[in-house]
Amino acid sequence: MALDMGWIALDARWIALDAGWPALEAGGLALDAGWPALDAGGLALVIGWIALDAGGLALVIGWIALDAGGLALDAEQHSLNERGGVLDAG
C-alpha cells in the first residue's frame, strides 16, 4: 500500500511537471515578443537624442547667425558714423 501511494505521488509530480512546461514555454514566447519592443524603444530613444542634438545644433547656429548679423550691423553703423551718416533703423 505504501508503494502504491509512492507511485501515485510520483505520478502527481509528473503531471505537475507536464503542466508546468506550457507555462514555461509561454513565458519564453512572451520574452521573445518583448525583446523587439525593447529594441524599438531603445531605437526611438536614440532617434530622440539625435533629434535633440540636431535641435541644439540648430539653436547654436542660429545664435552664431544672430551674432554675425549684429556684428555686421555694428560695422555698418561704424562705417556710417565715420562718413557722418546715420543708420536708419527702419
DODO-260639 format. One record per residue (C-alpha): residue number from 1; residue in three letters; x, y, z. Coordinates in steps of 0.25 Angstrom, whole numbers, plus 2048, in hexadecimal, padded with zeros to 3 digits. Example, Ala and Ser with C-alpha at 12.3 -4.5 7.8 and 13.67 -1.06 7.14 Angstrom:
! residues 2
<atom><pos>1</pos><code>ALA</code><px>831</px><py>7EE</py><pz>81F</pz></atom>
<atom><pos>2</pos><code>SER</code><px>837</px><py>7FC</py><pz>81D</pz></atom>
***
This chain:
! residues 90
<atom><pos>1</pos><code>MET</code><px>800</px><py>800</py><pz>800</pz></atom>
<atom><pos>2</pos><code>ALA</code><px>80B</px><py>80A</py><pz>803</pz></atom>
<atom><pos>3</pos><code>LEU</code><px>812</px><py>806</py><pz>7F6</pz></atom>
<atom><pos>4</pos><code>ASP</code><px>805</px><py>809</py><pz>7EF</pz></atom>
<atom><pos>5</pos><code>MET</code><px>804</px><py>817</py><pz>7F6</pz></atom>
<atom><pos>6</pos><code>GLY</code><px>812</px><py>81A</py><pz>7F2</pz></atom>
<atom><pos>7</pos><code>TRP</code><px>80F</px><py>817</py><pz>7E3</pz></atom>
<atom><pos>8</pos><code>ILE</code><px>803</px><py>820</py><pz>7E4</pz></atom>
<atom><pos>9</pos><code>ALA</code><px>80B</px><py>82B</py><pz>7EA</pz></atom>
<atom><pos>10</pos><code>LEU</code><px>815</px><py>829</py><pz>7DF</pz></atom>
<atom><pos>11</pos><code>ASP</code><px>80B</px><py>829</py><pz>7D4</pz></atom>
<atom><pos>12</pos><code>ALA</code><px>805</px><py>836</py><pz>7DA</pz></atom>
<atom><pos>13</pos><code>ARG</code><px>813</px><py>83D</py><pz>7D9</pz></atom>
<atom><pos>14</pos><code>TRP</code><px>814</px><py>839</py><pz>7CB</pz></atom>
<atom><pos>15</pos><code>ILE</code><px>806</px><py>83E</py><pz>7C8</pz></atom>
<atom><pos>16</pos><code>ALA</code><px>80A</px><py>84B</py><pz>7CE</pz></atom>
<atom><pos>17</pos><code>LEU</code><px>817</px><py>84C</py><pz>7C7</pz></atom>
<atom><pos>18</pos><code>ASP</code><px>810</px><py>849</py><pz>7BA</pz></atom>
<atom><pos>19</pos><code>ALA</code><px>806</px><py>854</py><pz>7BD</pz></atom>
<atom><pos>20</pos><code>GLY</code><px>812</px><py>85E</py><pz>7C0</pz></atom>
<atom><pos>21</pos><code>TRP</code><px>819</px><py>85D</py><pz>7B2</pz></atom>
<atom><pos>22</pos><code>PRO</code><px>80E</px><py>864</py><pz>7AB</pz></atom>
<atom><pos>23</pos><code>ALA</code><px>80E</px><py>86F</py><pz>7B5</pz></atom>
<atom><pos>24</pos><code>LEU</code><px>81E</px><py>870</py><pz>7B3</pz></atom>
<atom><pos>25</pos><code>GLU</code><px>81D</px><py>870</py><pz>7A4</pz></atom>
<atom><pos>26</pos><code>ALA</code><px>812</px><py>87B</py><pz>7A5</pz></atom>
<atom><pos>27</pos><code>GLY</code><px>81B</px><py>883</py><pz>7AD</pz></atom>
<atom><pos>28</pos><code>GLY</code><px>827</px><py>881</py><pz>7A3</pz></atom>
<atom><pos>29</pos><code>LEU</code><px>81E</px><py>885</py><pz>798</pz></atom>
<atom><pos>30</pos><code>ALA</code><px>81A</px><py>892</py><pz>7A0</pz></atom>
<atom><pos>31</pos><code>LEU</code><px>828</px><py>895</py><pz>7A2</pz></atom>
<atom><pos>32</pos><code>ASP</code><px>82B</px><py>893</py><pz>793</pz></atom>
<atom><pos>33</pos><code>ALA</code><px>820</px><py>89C</py><pz>790</pz></atom>
<atom><pos>34</pos><code>GLY</code><px>825</px><py>8A6</py><pz>79A</pz></atom>
<atom><pos>35</pos><code>TRP</code><px>833</px><py>8A8</py><pz>794</pz></atom>
<atom><pos>36</pos><code>PRO</code><px>82F</px><py>8AE</py><pz>787</pz></atom>
<atom><pos>37</pos><code>ALA</code><px>826</px><py>8B8</py><pz>78F</pz></atom>
<atom><pos>38</pos><code>LEU</code><px>832</px><py>8BB</py><pz>798</pz></atom>
<atom><pos>39</pos><code>ASP</code><px>83B</px><py>8BD</py><pz>78B</pz></atom>
<atom><pos>40</pos><code>ALA</code><px>831</px><py>8C6</py><pz>785</pz></atom>
<atom><pos>41</pos><code>GLY</code><px>830</px><py>8CE</py><pz>791</pz></atom>
<atom><pos>42</pos><code>GLY</code><px>83F</px><py>8D0</py><pz>792</pz></atom>
<atom><pos>43</pos><code>LEU</code><px>840</px><py>8D4</py><pz>783</pz></atom>
<atom><pos>44</pos><code>ALA</code><px>835</px><py>8DE</py><pz>786</pz></atom>
<atom><pos>45</pos><code>LEU</code><px>83D</px><py>8E3</py><pz>791</pz></atom>
<atom><pos>46</pos><code>VAL</code><px>84A</px><py>8E4</py><pz>789</pz></atom>
<atom><pos>47</pos><code>ILE</code><px>842</px><py>8EB</py><pz>77E</pz></atom>
<atom><pos>48</pos><code>GLY</code><px>83C</px><py>8F5</py><pz>788</pz></atom>
<atom><pos>49</pos><code>TRP</code><px>84A</px><py>8F8</py><pz>78D</pz></atom>
<atom><pos>50</pos><code>ILE</code><px>84F</px><py>8FB</py><pz>77F</pz></atom>
<atom><pos>51</pos><code>ALA</code><px>843</px><py>904</py><pz>77C</pz></atom>
<atom><pos>52</pos><code>LEU</code><px>846</px><py>90B</py><pz>78A</pz></atom>
<atom><pos>53</pos><code>ASP</code><px>855</px><py>90D</py><pz>786</pz></atom>
<atom><pos>54</pos><code>ALA</code><px>851</px><py>912</py><pz>778</pz></atom>
<atom><pos>55</pos><code>GLY</code><px>847</px><py>91C</py><pz>77E</pz></atom>
<atom><pos>56</pos><code>GLY</code><px>852</px><py>921</py><pz>788</pz></atom>
<atom><pos>57</pos><code>LEU</code><px>85C</px><py>922</py><pz>77C</pz></atom>
<atom><pos>58</pos><code>ALA</code><px>851</px><py>92A</py><pz>774</pz></atom>
<atom><pos>59</pos><code>LEU</code><px>850</px><py>933</py><pz>780</pz></atom>
<atom><pos>60</pos><code>VAL</code><px>85F</px><py>935</py><pz>781</pz></atom>
<atom><pos>61</pos><code>ILE</code><px>860</px><py>938</py><pz>772</pz></atom>
<atom><pos>62</pos><code>GLY</code><px>854</px><py>942</py><pz>774</pz></atom>
<atom><pos>63</pos><code>TRP</code><px>85B</px><py>949</py><pz>77F</pz></atom>
<atom><pos>64</pos><code>ILE</code><px>868</px><py>94A</py><pz>777</pz></atom>
<atom><pos>65</pos><code>ALA</code><px>860</px><py>950</py><pz>76B</pz></atom>
<atom><pos>66</pos><code>LEU</code><px>859</px><py>95A</py><pz>774</pz></atom>
<atom><pos>67</pos><code>ASP</code><px>867</px><py>95E</py><pz>77A</pz></atom>
<atom><pos>68</pos><code>ALA</code><px>86D</px><py>95F</py><pz>76C</pz></atom>
<atom><pos>69</pos><code>GLY</code><px>861</px><py>968</py><pz>768</pz></atom>
<atom><pos>70</pos><code>GLY</code><px>863</px><py>970</py><pz>774</pz></atom>
<atom><pos>71</pos><code>LEU</code><px>872</px><py>972</py><pz>770</pz></atom>
<atom><pos>72</pos><code>ALA</code><px>86E</px><py>975</py><pz>762</pz></atom>
<atom><pos>73</pos><code>LEU</code><px>864</px><py>980</py><pz>767</pz></atom>
<atom><pos>74</pos><code>ASP</code><px>86F</px><py>985</py><pz>771</pz></atom>
<atom><pos>75</pos><code>ALA</code><px>879</px><py>986</py><pz>765</pz></atom>
<atom><pos>76</pos><code>GLU</code><px>86F</px><py>98D</py><pz>75C</pz></atom>
<atom><pos>77</pos><code>GLN</code><px>86C</px><py>997</py><pz>767</pz></atom>
<atom><pos>78</pos><code>HIS</code><px>87B</px><py>99A</py><pz>76A</pz></atom>
<atom><pos>79</pos><code>SER</code><px>87D</px><py>99C</py><pz>75B</pz></atom>
<atom><pos>80</pos><code>LEU</code><px>871</px><py>9A6</py><pz>75A</pz></atom>
<atom><pos>81</pos><code>ASN</code><px>876</px><py>9AD</py><pz>766</pz></atom>
<atom><pos>82</pos><code>GLU</code><px>884</px><py>9AF</py><pz>760</pz></atom>
<atom><pos>83</pos><code>ARG</code><px>87D</px><py>9B5</py><pz>754</pz></atom>
<atom><pos>84</pos><code>GLY</code><px>874</px><py>9BD</py><pz>75C</pz></atom>
<atom><pos>85</pos><code>GLY</code><px>867</px><py>9B5</py><pz>759</pz></atom>
<atom><pos>86</pos><code>VAL</code><px>85D</px><py>9AF</py><pz>762</pz></atom>
<atom><pos>87</pos><code>LEU</code><px>858</px><py>9A0</py><pz>760</pz></atom>
<atom><pos>88</pos><code>ASP</code><px>849</px><py>9A0</py><pz>75E</pz></atom>
<atom><pos>89</pos><code>ALA</code><px>842</px><py>996</py><pz>768</pz></atom>
<atom><pos>90</pos><code>GLY</code><px>837</px><py>994</py><pz>75E</pz></atom>
***
